[in-house]
């Protein structure tokens, strides 16, 4: 198996900088970080929505204060349509 040294890493980083440019590198890093986090959470079985401290779970827990269900509490299926015309 070939060893990857600092010279090879530097060459790859220079090629990436030339291809994408300095303005797009932070965006690429953020998207790669999100992808790695999502992959890691899917492999381990952890989901942020299931954790008790997440804002989504607090919002869902506080949404139904009474036993009555209203049309707003029922799940809606369908396609999202925007009213704005471009």
PyMOL CGO cylinders between C-alpha atoms (Angstrom):
from pymol import cmd
from pymol.cgo import CYLINDER

trace = [
    CYLINDER, 0.00, 0.00, 0.00, 1.51, 3.36, -0.99, 0.3, 1, 1, 1, 1, 1, 1,
    CYLINDER, 1.51, 3.36, -0.99, 2.36, 5.88, 1.69, 0.3, 1, 1, 1, 1, 1, 1,
    CYLINDER, 2.36, 5.88, 1.69, 0.99, 9.38, 1.34, 0.3, 1, 1, 1, 1, 1, 1,
    CYLINDER, 0.99, 9.38, 1.34, 3.48, 11.96, 2.55, 0.3, 1, 1, 1, 1, 1, 1,
    CYLINDER, 3.48, 11.96, 2.55, 3.32, 15.70, 3.10, 0.3, 1, 1, 1, 1, 1, 1,
    CYLINDER, 3.32, 15.70, 3.10, 4.49, 16.42, -0.46, 0.3, 1, 1, 1, 1, 1, 1,
    CYLINDER, 4.49, 16.42, -0.46, 1.61, 14.47, -2.00, 0.3, 1, 1, 1, 1, 1, 1,
    CYLINDER, 1.61, 14.47, -2.00, -0.93, 16.16, 0.32, 0.3, 1, 1, 1, 1, 1, 1,
    CYLINDER, -0.93, 16.16, 0.32, 0.46, 19.57, -0.63, 0.3, 1, 1, 1, 1, 1, 1,
    CYLINDER, 0.46, 19.57, -0.63, 0.17, 18.77, -4.34, 0.3, 1, 1, 1, 1, 1, 1,
    CYLINDER, 0.17, 18.77, -4.34, -3.45, 17.65, -3.92, 0.3, 1, 1, 1, 1, 1, 1,
    CYLINDER, -3.45, 17.65, -3.92, -4.31, 20.81, -1.93, 0.3, 1, 1, 1, 1, 1, 1,
    CYLINDER, -4.31, 20.81, -1.93, -2.73, 23.04, -4.60, 0.3, 1, 1, 1, 1, 1, 1,
    CYLINDER, -2.73, 23.04, -4.60, -4.73, 21.28, -7.33, 0.3, 1, 1, 1, 1, 1, 1,
    CYLINDER, -4.73, 21.28, -7.33, -7.96, 21.70, -5.31, 0.3, 1, 1, 1, 1, 1, 1,
    CYLINDER, -7.96, 21.70, -5.31, -7.17, 25.39, -4.78, 0.3, 1, 1, 1, 1, 1, 1,
    CYLINDER, -7.17, 25.39, -4.78, -6.60, 25.88, -8.51, 0.3, 1, 1, 1, 1, 1, 1,
    CYLINDER, -6.60, 25.88, -8.51, -9.79, 24.05, -9.48, 0.3, 1, 1, 1, 1, 1, 1,
    CYLINDER, -9.79, 24.05, -9.48, -12.22, 25.57, -6.95, 0.3, 1, 1, 1, 1, 1, 1,
    CYLINDER, -12.22, 25.57, -6.95, -10.58, 28.87, -6.04, 0.3, 1, 1, 1, 1, 1, 1,
    CYLINDER, -10.58, 28.87, -6.04, -10.13, 30.43, -2.62, 0.3, 1, 1, 1, 1, 1, 1,
    CYLINDER, -10.13, 30.43, -2.62, -13.72, 31.70, -2.33, 0.3, 1, 1, 1, 1, 1, 1,
    CYLINDER, -13.72, 31.70, -2.33, -15.32, 28.25, -2.61, 0.3, 1, 1, 1, 1, 1, 1,
    CYLINDER, -15.32, 28.25, -2.61, -12.98, 26.36, -0.26, 0.3, 1, 1, 1, 1, 1, 1,
    CYLINDER, -12.98, 26.36, -0.26, -14.77, 27.31, 3.03, 0.3, 1, 1, 1, 1, 1, 1,
    CYLINDER, -14.77, 27.31, 3.03, -18.11, 26.26, 1.55, 0.3, 1, 1, 1, 1, 1, 1,
    CYLINDER, -18.11, 26.26, 1.55, -16.64, 22.94, 0.38, 0.3, 1, 1, 1, 1, 1, 1,
    CYLINDER, -16.64, 22.94, 0.38, -15.16, 22.33, 3.83, 0.3, 1, 1, 1, 1, 1, 1,
    CYLINDER, -15.16, 22.33, 3.83, -18.48, 23.00, 5.55, 0.3, 1, 1, 1, 1, 1, 1,
    CYLINDER, -18.48, 23.00, 5.55, -20.39, 20.71, 3.21, 0.3, 1, 1, 1, 1, 1, 1,
    CYLINDER, -20.39, 20.71, 3.21, -17.81, 17.94, 3.66, 0.3, 1, 1, 1, 1, 1, 1,
    CYLINDER, -17.81, 17.94, 3.66, -18.04, 18.33, 7.44, 0.3, 1, 1, 1, 1, 1, 1,
    CYLINDER, -18.04, 18.33, 7.44, -21.84, 18.09, 7.35, 0.3, 1, 1, 1, 1, 1, 1,
    CYLINDER, -21.84, 18.09, 7.35, -21.64, 15.02, 5.15, 0.3, 1, 1, 1, 1, 1, 1,
    CYLINDER, -21.64, 15.02, 5.15, -19.16, 13.30, 7.44, 0.3, 1, 1, 1, 1, 1, 1,
    CYLINDER, -19.16, 13.30, 7.44, -21.30, 14.13, 10.51, 0.3, 1, 1, 1, 1, 1, 1,
    CYLINDER, -21.30, 14.13, 10.51, -24.45, 12.79, 8.84, 0.3, 1, 1, 1, 1, 1, 1,
    CYLINDER, -24.45, 12.79, 8.84, -22.64, 9.63, 7.74, 0.3, 1, 1, 1, 1, 1, 1,
    CYLINDER, -22.64, 9.63, 7.74, -21.21, 9.09, 11.22, 0.3, 1, 1, 1, 1, 1, 1,
    CYLINDER, -21.21, 9.09, 11.22, -24.61, 9.60, 12.88, 0.3, 1, 1, 1, 1, 1, 1,
    CYLINDER, -24.61, 9.60, 12.88, -26.31, 7.21, 10.45, 0.3, 1, 1, 1, 1, 1, 1,
    CYLINDER, -26.31, 7.21, 10.45, -23.66, 4.54, 11.05, 0.3, 1, 1, 1, 1, 1, 1,
    CYLINDER, -23.66, 4.54, 11.05, -23.84, 4.83, 14.84, 0.3, 1, 1, 1, 1, 1, 1,
    CYLINDER, -23.84, 4.83, 14.84, -27.64, 5.06, 14.83, 0.3, 1, 1, 1, 1, 1, 1,
    CYLINDER, -27.64, 5.06, 14.83, -27.72, 8.37, 16.64, 0.3, 1, 1, 1, 1, 1, 1,
    CYLINDER, -27.72, 8.37, 16.64, -30.16, 10.97, 15.40, 0.3, 1, 1, 1, 1, 1, 1,
    CYLINDER, -30.16, 10.97, 15.40, -30.18, 14.56, 16.61, 0.3, 1, 1, 1, 1, 1, 1,
    CYLINDER, -30.18, 14.56, 16.61, -33.99, 14.70, 16.46, 0.3, 1, 1, 1, 1, 1, 1,
    CYLINDER, -33.99, 14.70, 16.46, -34.21, 11.83, 18.96, 0.3, 1, 1, 1, 1, 1, 1,
    CYLINDER, -34.21, 11.83, 18.96, -32.04, 13.52, 21.57, 0.3, 1, 1, 1, 1, 1, 1,
    CYLINDER, -32.04, 13.52, 21.57, -34.02, 15.21, 24.37, 0.3, 1, 1, 1, 1, 1, 1,
    CYLINDER, -34.02, 15.21, 24.37, -32.02, 18.44, 24.21, 0.3, 1, 1, 1, 1, 1, 1,
    CYLINDER, -32.02, 18.44, 24.21, -32.46, 19.18, 20.51, 0.3, 1, 1, 1, 1, 1, 1,
    CYLINDER, -32.46, 19.18, 20.51, -34.69, 22.11, 19.50, 0.3, 1, 1, 1, 1, 1, 1,
    CYLINDER, -34.69, 22.11, 19.50, -36.70, 19.88, 17.17, 0.3, 1, 1, 1, 1, 1, 1,
    CYLINDER, -36.70, 19.88, 17.17, -37.65, 17.45, 19.93, 0.3, 1, 1, 1, 1, 1, 1,
    CYLINDER, -37.65, 17.45, 19.93, -38.55, 20.29, 22.31, 0.3, 1, 1, 1, 1, 1, 1,
    CYLINDER, -38.55, 20.29, 22.31, -40.73, 21.85, 19.64, 0.3, 1, 1, 1, 1, 1, 1,
    CYLINDER, -40.73, 21.85, 19.64, -42.44, 18.54, 18.90, 0.3, 1, 1, 1, 1, 1, 1,
    CYLINDER, -42.44, 18.54, 18.90, -42.95, 17.77, 22.59, 0.3, 1, 1, 1, 1, 1, 1,
    CYLINDER, -42.95, 17.77, 22.59, -44.53, 21.16, 23.26, 0.3, 1, 1, 1, 1, 1, 1,
    CYLINDER, -44.53, 21.16, 23.26, -46.76, 21.22, 20.20, 0.3, 1, 1, 1, 1, 1, 1,
    CYLINDER, -46.76, 21.22, 20.20, -49.51, 18.94, 21.52, 0.3, 1, 1, 1, 1, 1, 1,
    CYLINDER, -49.51, 18.94, 21.52, -50.48, 20.26, 24.95, 0.3, 1, 1, 1, 1, 1, 1,
    CYLINDER, -50.48, 20.26, 24.95, -53.95, 18.75, 24.95, 0.3, 1, 1, 1, 1, 1, 1,
    CYLINDER, -53.95, 18.75, 24.95, -55.30, 15.39, 23.84, 0.3, 1, 1, 1, 1, 1, 1,
    CYLINDER, -55.30, 15.39, 23.84, -57.36, 16.99, 21.09, 0.3, 1, 1, 1, 1, 1, 1,
    CYLINDER, -57.36, 16.99, 21.09, -55.93, 16.88, 17.62, 0.3, 1, 1, 1, 1, 1, 1,
    CYLINDER, -55.93, 16.88, 17.62, -56.48, 19.80, 15.33, 0.3, 1, 1, 1, 1, 1, 1,
    CYLINDER, -56.48, 19.80, 15.33, -55.85, 19.89, 11.60, 0.3, 1, 1, 1, 1, 1, 1,
    CYLINDER, -55.85, 19.89, 11.60, -52.60, 21.77, 12.29, 0.3, 1, 1, 1, 1, 1, 1,
    CYLINDER, -52.60, 21.77, 12.29, -51.27, 18.86, 14.40, 0.3, 1, 1, 1, 1, 1, 1,
    CYLINDER, -51.27, 18.86, 14.40, -51.96, 16.21, 11.76, 0.3, 1, 1, 1, 1, 1, 1,
    CYLINDER, -51.96, 16.21, 11.76, -49.18, 15.36, 9.32, 0.3, 1, 1, 1, 1, 1, 1,
    CYLINDER, -49.18, 15.36, 9.32, -49.63, 16.70, 5.82, 0.3, 1, 1, 1, 1, 1, 1,
    CYLINDER, -49.63, 16.70, 5.82, -48.54, 14.80, 2.76, 0.3, 1, 1, 1, 1, 1, 1,
    CYLINDER, -48.54, 14.80, 2.76, -48.00, 16.32, -0.63, 0.3, 1, 1, 1, 1, 1, 1,
    CYLINDER, -48.00, 16.32, -0.63, -45.84, 18.61, -2.64, 0.3, 1, 1, 1, 1, 1, 1,
    CYLINDER, -45.84, 18.61, -2.64, -44.60, 21.96, -1.39, 0.3, 1, 1, 1, 1, 1, 1,
    CYLINDER, -44.60, 21.96, -1.39, -45.71, 24.73, -3.72, 0.3, 1, 1, 1, 1, 1, 1,
    CYLINDER, -45.71, 24.73, -3.72, -44.35, 28.24, -3.47, 0.3, 1, 1, 1, 1, 1, 1,
    CYLINDER, -44.35, 28.24, -3.47, -46.62, 31.20, -4.22, 0.3, 1, 1, 1, 1, 1, 1,
    CYLINDER, -46.62, 31.20, -4.22, -43.71, 33.34, -5.42, 0.3, 1, 1, 1, 1, 1, 1,
    CYLINDER, -43.71, 33.34, -5.42, -43.20, 33.57, -9.14, 0.3, 1, 1, 1, 1, 1, 1,
    CYLINDER, -43.20, 33.57, -9.14, -39.65, 34.11, -10.33, 0.3, 1, 1, 1, 1, 1, 1,
]
cmd.load_cgo(trace, "trace")
